[in-house]
Amino acid sequence: MCGIVGYVGKRRAAPILIDGLYELEYRGYDSVGIAVSDGNTTKIIKKTGRVKEIESAREETGYIGIGHTRWATHGDVTVENAHPHTYKNITLVHNGIIENAAKLRAELMQRGEKFYSDTDSEVIAHLIADESCGDLLSAVMRGCGKLVGSYALAVLTEEEPETIVCARMRSPLIVGKAKEGLVVASDIPAVAEEGAELYSLDDGEFSRLDGKTVTIYNAQGSEIHKEPIQFDLAEGRAEKGVYRHYMRKEIDEIPNVLSDSTLKIDCDSRFSDFYRVLCHAEYIQIVACGTAYHSGLCAKAAIERLCRVPVDVRIASEYRYADPIVPKGTLLFAISQSGETADTLAAVRLAKRKGACVAAIVNVKYSSLTRLADHVLYTQAGREVAVAATKSFNAQLAVLYSVAVVLAEIRGKRAPTLNGLDKKAKRTIGISESVRSWVPYFVGAQSVYFIGREADMCTALEGSLKLKEISYLPSEGYAAGELKHGTLALIGPYTPVVAIITRRDIAQKTMNAVHEAYSRGAKIFLVTCFEEFCEEKEITAFVLIPKCPSEFSPILSVIPLQLLAYYTSVARGNDPDKPRNLAKSVTVE
């Protein structure tokens, strides 16, 4: 999940690289480094920590360079393991994982070559240097031919002082022309500017940035031509404005995101082909990871209840290594904010081989997932900077519930409307500010539990994930009815338990679990749309959210849980935008 950036042109490279790395910090922030060349010598500056640690490197001269912000996979968080890596005349940055690195390293060491880091990436520098023959592109191609795994590379050599060579295999990479120079990056925001002409490389492709020319080659070395990416410059510029953190700002953006992401699939000509697929879908499968997996669980609850169509939701990393049954007439939804989640992409490839029709639900128009899918339903969340997903989850729900509504109509069943959820979300945000008073009960907790039934259980899972992601508190989301089948043993005096109740006919059943937890000394916090439960003696505090169709309730009930996680994280002295050990876009296994 590392981020890479490169520049060659008429401007000094160092400031451009550092600015680009700030835009890529969501991909990792264990260490950071740049390499800048003046045509004669290449200087490498790298540190552990975030991009700000190399701010002084802005003054470096040189008009060509590459940079890297790291999410550690192979090797500890040390300066030695930070990128760029160099061997002989080769300097490179790498995003991905080389699966045969240990075997290659052993072979190279047996030949007497020395290594100075524990990373798999340093092996690539050795392979390319060993293939060096006065043509960097050819050396990179031959070196990559020995690799097994995933990589996005940007490579320099002093022998070709105005050239960067790039390569991609299962890790995102953008190349193109910008103001007075050529650029390469893991993502558009790192290099986006007015008038930029950018291209997305596909797996097995290479590119040479040389002088004023960007040339792209296929795996056989033949030059190919591609259409430039259409991107919204505004989405590349993220500003916190009056907010202390991006996460808090992004929660406030949920109402607009819901309005923009709700689709009219049955009366919009853009979806006519997809509508026909829905008409013939007999089975639905959903693959996703993390928060997107939870949105898939919410969709299952709504679709099966409203449409009576069977839905199977699978964690993508499990689906891809199983032998999944894909019946004829299966429509598979792949959900990914970035569209670059490695496990989800692999699951999609497997499903397509087995005959599934694939619809992607994604927030990034130029992603790998959009190119793989048969149909694409875009969420309109805009750029989400905080690592912990908030508004993108609500946007995914808006799209998925739009599918549920139209699928119910196709099946001749009545479905509730999505109209007005944006206004109710805005009210919910204001009401949910009261969770700040809950924080003293959570900051020192040894463990926290979120419970609910059916769709509320899905919300509980997402609320638990948000809390553990950014507050680092051990937390579990659980089906309320299962509490007494083991987990109740972990609940004792002052244990915070958050109950979600939004469905009338099973509300009392969830309250039974509340009574059980309370009798063991737990502190009970309630998120509900039913006022009568707020006055129960067991309730320490509550958020009374607006009523909406219970099938769609996670869109609202998750908001107080997102805010609870945010305020708990801040109270514990954490940075909620950049939680430890995590990155926004999981592009490796």
Summary of the structure (lengths in Angstrom):
residues: 589
radius of gyration: 25.1
end to end distance: 9.7
largest distance: 78.7
contacts: 2227
relative contact order: 0.09
helix: 40%
strand: 23%
